[in-house]
Amino acid sequence: MRKILQVKNLKKYFPIRRGILQKQAGYVKAVDGVSFDVHRGETLGLVGESGCGKTTAGRCLMRLIEPTDGEVLFGEEQIDFCQLTQAELKPYRRRIQMIFQDPYSSLNPRMTVGDIVAEPLYVNQVSNRSETEDRVVNLLESVGLQKDDMRRYPHAFSGGQRQRIGIARALALRPELIIADEPVSSLDVSIQAQILNLLEELKEEFQLSYIFIAHDLSVVEHISDRIAVMYLGRIVETNLAHEVYHHPKHPYTEALISAVPMPDPEIQRGRKRIRLEGDVPDPSNPPLGCHFHPRCGYATDICSREELRLETTTSGSEVACHLHDELSLQGI
């Protein structure tokens, strides 16, 4: 299968400045050497608890935040986004778009819905005014809205409807890849299901690939083909969604899965909830060795001494754990 995106050793370090003179006193390692691929027509789920760096990674891919280091190779041409100037990057922005987390703050309250969805078309000069109106109507209808909604302002819509507007705007330039940054986290559960189903339908209709960022593993498992699990700025496990959900290889993944409630009370009663001790380490001063070892119930001496990056296991998954072949972890 062809790759639409290759991310290699992506890093984003934010400088820490202190004192009156704002002298640099270290770095917050928000994204620390992340690598993954996205294939055409695939949905890659990027999951982890709040503060793990998944949103920062997504914004670095779009160059909304400038990465500190690494490569972001896009398309068959393998254009490195990190090496392009903003002017050189503009033609490629049509091919990769983003759906933002908060449907309330991501829409300009002073613009009508029609103007919001049409703005990418005007900025990139891809259609004249009459063509633009027809395209906007088609886009709104494709996400479940109506032509009359063009004249209304964002405040007149519910949260789910606003997210549909954001999705229509992301689709305006017919991109090949969409980065969805927790697009359902602020919505009611019933609305979440509608938006997820809509994204699945649009994926088939527009031949899209997704990077779906979320902290809810049950949501990600529903929509993703593969899942990459992040912890403290690093990916600790990558595998097919079904395998990650039912046969986790990293203790952190096991802990995330144990927190997912099951609708069947018989299954739920028989499951063991894994409660992680302590807090997430300071990303400006991460622990030596495996970053997860201070909170891991399986940790041994080697975990605190030797750093380990992703390795391919005998089962085909990629996991950063010294004990992955020795552990028998709980899935669902």
N, C-alpha and C positions, 0 to 999 in steps of 0.2 A: 504494500500500500504506500502511495506517495506521501511524503511529509510536506505539510504546509508551513510548519514552524519548528525550528530547532533552537532550543535555549541551552547555552553552554556556559557553566560557571558564572551565572549572573550574580552580581553583588550590588548591594546598596548600603553604604555606610553613611550615617548622619553624624556630622561632627558635634561634639559636646563642647560648649563654650561657657566659661565661668569667669566671674569677677567683673570689675568695672571695665577693664580693657578687653573683655571677651576673649581671653586666651583659650586656645584649644586644649581640652583636657581628656581626649580620647574619642571613641566613636561608639555609636549605637549600631550594632550589626543587624539591621532589620532583615536583610536578605544576604545570606552568606554562602555563596557557591551553589546556587540552584541550577539543575540541569534536567531537561525533559524534552520530549518531542510531541507534536500534535500531528496526526495524520488527517488527510482530507476526508471529510464526512464524519469525523470522529468528535465525540464530546469527552474532553478530559476534565474530570472533577479535581479541583484543588481544595483540600480541606485541612482544617486545623483550628485550634481554639483561638480566641481573640488575642491579637498581638503577636501571632506567629510569623507575620510577614507576607501573608498571601495577597492581601490587597496591594501592598507596596510592590510586590513582584508583578502584579497585573498592570499597575500604572507604569512601571519601568518598561514593560513590553511595548506600551503605547508611546513611550517617551514623554508622558505627562510628568514624570519624575525622571531626571537624568540618572542613569545607572552609574555606579562607581567603576565597575569592571564587568567583563563578560561579553558574550556574543549572542545576538538575537537574529537568527538567519530566517528570512521569510521567503516563501514561494520556491518554485523550481529554480529560480535565479540565485537563490541563497543570498539575497541582499542583506547585509549586516546593518540593522537599524541603528546600532550603537555608533557606527562610523559615519552616518549621514548627518549633514547639517539640516536645520529645520526647513530650509528651502528645498533641499534634495529629498527630504522625507515627505513633503506634501503629496506628490502623486501616489505614494504607497498608503497614505492615510485613508484613501478611498477603499482600500482592500481589507482594512482591519479597523473595526469599530468597537465601541464599548457601551455596555448598559450599566448605568451607575446604581449604587445601592439604594440611595434615598430618592424616591420619586418626588419628594416635596422640594428638596433643595436643588435638584439637577435640572429643573425646568425654570425658565425665566418667567416670573409672574407678570411681567409687563408685555409679554408677547402672546399672541393668540396661538392656538394649537397649530393652525395652518402655517404660521410663520416659523414656529419651532421646528416642525417636521421639514419645512422647505429650506431652512437655513443652510444645511449641508449642500444642497443643490445650488444655491446662490453662491456660496463661498467657493465651490469648486467649478462653477460656471459650466454645469453639465446639461442645462436645459433652459429654454426661454420661459417667460412668465406663463403663457397659456399651457405649455407642456407641463410646467411645474405644478399647476393646480390639479391637473388630471393625475399626475403621479402621487401627489399628496392624498387625494381622495382614495386612490387604489391602496396606498400604504395604510391609511386609517381603517379601511374596510378589511384589509388582510389581518389586522390585529383586533378586530371585533368592535371597532368604533364606526361612527356614521359620518356622512358628508357634512351634516349640520354642525358637527363638533368642531369644524375648522374655525368657526367664528368665535368660539368660546375661549375663556382663559383657564389656566391650570387650576385656579382655586375652585372652579365649578365642578371638579371631578373628584371621585374617591381615590384612595391610594392605589387600588388595583388598576383603575382607568389611567391614572397618571403613569404607572409603570408601562402600560400599553403604549402610551404616547412616546415614552423613552425608547421602547422597542422599535416603534415605527421610525423614529429619528435615526436609530442605529442602522435600519435597513435601507434608508433613503438612497445610499450610494451603491447598493447591491454589493456589500462586502463579501469576502471569502471566509473571513474569520471574525467571530464576535467574542469579546471578553465580557462575560456577565459577572459583575462584581456583587455577589450576594443579592440578586435581583428580587428575591422573595422574602428576605429576612424581616422586613418591616410590615409584612402583610398578614392578614388573618389566614388561618389554615385553609379555609375553603377557597379563598382567593389565590393562595399559593398553588393549589392544585390546578386552577384554571390557567395561571401564568406558565406553569411547567408544561402543561399540555399544549399551550400555544407555542412555546418554544420548540417543542418536538415537531409540531405541524410545520412551523416555519423552516425548520432545519431541512425537511424533505422538500418543501416548496421552493426554497431559494438555494438549495445545495450548499448549506452552511457547515462550518466547523465551529465548535464552541470550546472555550475554556470557561468552565463554570466554577466560580469561587464561592465557597460557603463554609459554614462551621457545623451545619446540621448534616450528619453523615447519611441519615435516612433520605433526605431530599436529594443528595448527590448520587446515592446509589440508584435512585429511581430514574435519573436522566442521563447518567454517565456510562460510557463504554469502558473507560479506564479511570482509576483514581490515583492521585498522588497525595500523600499525607505529609503535611509540613509541621515541624516543631522547632521553635526558636530559630527561624530563618533558614532552616535546611529541610530538604525532603528526606524522610526516613523510610518511606515505603512507596512503591509504585507497582500496580498490578491491575488486571481486569477487575471491574467493579464487583462482580460476583465473588471472585476469589478473595478480594480484600474484605468483603462483608462477611463471608462465611469461613474463610481460612486465613486470618491475619497472621503476619509473620513478625511484626514488631510489637513490643509491649505497649507502646503508646497507642497504636491502632486498636489493640485489644481493649484498652481503657475507653477509647472513644466509642467503640461499638457497644460496650457494656452499658453505656449511658443512653442508648437508643431504646425507647420503650416499644414493647411489642403489643399489638392489639389483642392477641390471644392470651387470656389470663393464665392458662395452664403452662404455656411456654414461658411467660414472664416470671411466674413463681419459681420455675426451675432454673432460672438464670442467676449467675453470680455477678453482683455489681462491684466493679473495681473502682475504688476511690483513691485517687492519687494524693499522696501526702506532700505537704509543703507547697510553695508557690513556684510559678514559672521563674527560672533564673533571670538575672539582669542581663539583657542582650548586650550591654556595654562591657560586661565582664562574665562571659559564659564559662561554665565549669570545664575543666580539662577532660580529655577523653570524650566519651559519648555525652552529649549535652543533656540527655534524658536520665542519666544514671542516678542523680540525687533523688529522683522520684520513682525509680523503677524497683519493683519488688523482686526482680530476678537478677539484679546487678551483682557482678563479682569484681574482684580486684582489677582485672584487665579492662573493665568498662571505664574505670576512673583514670586509667593510665594512657590508653591508646585510642586515638581518634580514628573513626571508621567512616568512610564514605559508602555510597550505594554499591552493593555487590549483587550479582545475579545468582540466585539460589538454584538448586536442582529442580525446583518446581517451576522455574521461569520468572518468578517475581524478583524485583529489585528491592533490597532491604539493607539498611545501615544498622546492623546489630551483630555483635560478636557471637551471640548465642542462638541465632535464628534456626540452626539445624538441630539444636538440643531442646528447644522449648515446644510445648504443646499448648497452644493458645486457644482461648475461647472465642468462637464466632457466633453467628446466629444460624 
